[in-house]
Amino acid sequence: MVTQLFREPIEDHDQALSEGIDTAFLTTWQTYGFALFGAAALFFLENAMQAGPLVASQPAITLGDVGVSLALGITIYAEYVRGGWWLPLQLLGAALIVVGVLALSKLPLARALSSKDRKPPPAEAP
């Protein structure tokens, strides 16, 4: 049901795009929906980057990008995740990615570079 809900508008938009950028493309609602969601994504990304140090926002962005891509692929594009003996390997790979991203964000160097109370470099004498 969800797949069909998204697939038809995407196919309509692709057909209008294949006909050329003319009134058919500019009159479909998907064109403006893509622009609106793109601007909203940029706005939220900018807010995440300005909310705190990069070490705080980058792990969530890295993991969120993968998660959203996987969810969109499965729901909209009807992709599938292999089952059987592939499933434990896929889960292991996902777990290693999560552990790696979180471990990198907790490195002392990353914390030192993002700390708000770090000391400024000494001023040079004239």
C-alpha positions as CSV (number, residue, x, y, z in Angstrom):
1,M,0.0,0.0,0.0
2,V,2.7,2.5,1.0
3,T,4.8,1.4,-2.0
4,Q,1.9,2.1,-4.4
5,L,1.1,5.4,-2.7
6,F,4.5,6.7,-3.5
7,R,5.3,4.8,-6.7
8,E,2.5,6.4,-8.9
9,P,3.5,10.0,-8.2
10,I,7.1,9.3,-8.8
11,E,6.4,7.5,-12.1
12,D,4.1,10.4,-13.2
13,H,6.9,12.9,-12.4
14,D,9.5,10.8,-14.2
15,Q,7.2,10.7,-17.3
16,A,6.8,14.4,-17.2
17,L,10.6,14.9,-16.9
18,S,11.2,12.5,-19.8
19,E,9.0,14.6,-22.0
20,G,11.2,17.6,-21.3
21,I,11.2,20.6,-19.0
22,D,8.1,22.3,-20.2
23,T,4.6,23.0,-18.7
24,A,4.0,19.3,-18.0
25,F,7.0,19.2,-15.7
26,L,6.3,22.5,-14.1
27,T,2.7,21.8,-13.5
28,T,3.2,18.5,-11.5
29,W,3.0,18.9,-7.7
30,Q,6.0,16.6,-7.3
31,T,8.4,19.2,-8.6
32,Y,7.4,21.7,-5.9
33,G,7.2,18.9,-3.3
34,F,10.9,18.0,-4.0
35,A,11.9,21.7,-3.8
36,L,10.0,22.1,-0.5
37,F,11.4,19.0,1.2
38,G,14.9,19.8,-0.1
39,A,14.8,23.3,1.4
40,A,13.4,21.9,4.7
41,A,16.2,19.3,4.8
42,L,18.8,22.0,4.3
43,F,17.2,24.1,7.0
44,F,17.2,21.2,9.5
45,L,20.8,20.2,8.6
46,E,22.0,23.8,9.1
47,N,20.2,24.0,12.5
48,A,21.8,20.7,13.5
49,M,25.3,22.0,12.6
50,Q,24.8,25.2,14.5
51,A,23.2,23.6,17.6
52,G,26.5,22.4,19.0
53,P,29.9,21.0,18.1
54,L,30.2,18.9,15.0
55,V,31.1,15.9,17.2
56,A,27.6,16.1,18.7
57,S,25.6,16.3,15.4
58,Q,27.8,14.3,12.9
59,P,27.1,10.8,14.3
60,A,23.3,11.4,14.2
61,I,23.6,12.7,10.6
62,T,25.8,9.8,9.5
63,L,23.5,7.2,11.0
64,G,20.3,9.0,10.0
65,D,21.3,9.3,6.4
66,V,21.8,5.5,6.1
67,G,18.6,4.7,8.0
68,V,16.5,7.1,5.9
69,S,18.0,5.8,2.7
70,L,17.3,2.2,3.7
71,A,13.7,3.0,4.7
72,L,13.0,4.9,1.5
73,G,14.5,2.1,-0.7
74,I,12.4,-0.5,1.0
75,T,9.1,1.4,1.1
76,I,9.1,3.5,-2.0
77,Y,11.3,1.6,-4.5
78,A,10.3,-1.9,-3.3
79,E,13.9,-3.0,-2.7
80,Y,14.3,-5.9,-0.4
81,V,16.8,-7.0,2.2
82,R,18.3,-10.4,1.7
83,G,17.2,-13.0,4.2
84,G,18.6,-16.3,5.1
85,W,22.3,-16.5,6.0
86,W,22.8,-12.9,4.7
87,L,20.7,-11.4,7.5
88,P,23.2,-12.0,10.4
89,L,26.0,-10.6,8.2
90,Q,23.9,-7.5,7.4
91,L,23.0,-6.9,11.1
92,L,26.6,-7.4,12.1
93,G,27.7,-4.8,9.5
94,A,25.1,-2.3,10.7
95,A,26.1,-2.8,14.3
96,L,29.8,-2.3,13.4
97,I,28.9,1.0,11.6
98,V,27.0,2.2,14.6
99,V,29.7,1.3,17.0
100,G,32.4,2.8,14.8
101,V,30.6,6.1,14.4
102,L,29.9,6.4,18.1
103,A,33.4,5.4,19.0
104,L,34.9,8.0,16.7
105,S,32.7,10.7,18.2
106,K,34.0,9.9,21.7
107,L,37.7,10.1,20.9
108,P,39.6,12.5,23.2
109,L,40.9,14.5,20.2
110,A,37.4,15.0,18.9
111,R,36.2,16.1,22.3
112,A,39.1,18.4,22.7
113,L,38.5,20.0,19.4
114,S,34.8,20.5,20.1
115,S,35.0,21.6,23.7
116,K,33.7,25.1,24.3
117,D,36.0,25.6,27.2
118,R,39.2,24.8,25.4
119,K,42.0,27.3,25.8
120,P,42.7,29.6,22.9
121,P,46.2,29.3,21.3
122,P,48.8,31.5,22.9
123,A,49.2,34.9,21.2
124,E,52.4,35.5,19.4
125,A,54.6,38.4,20.5
126,P,55.0,41.2,18.0
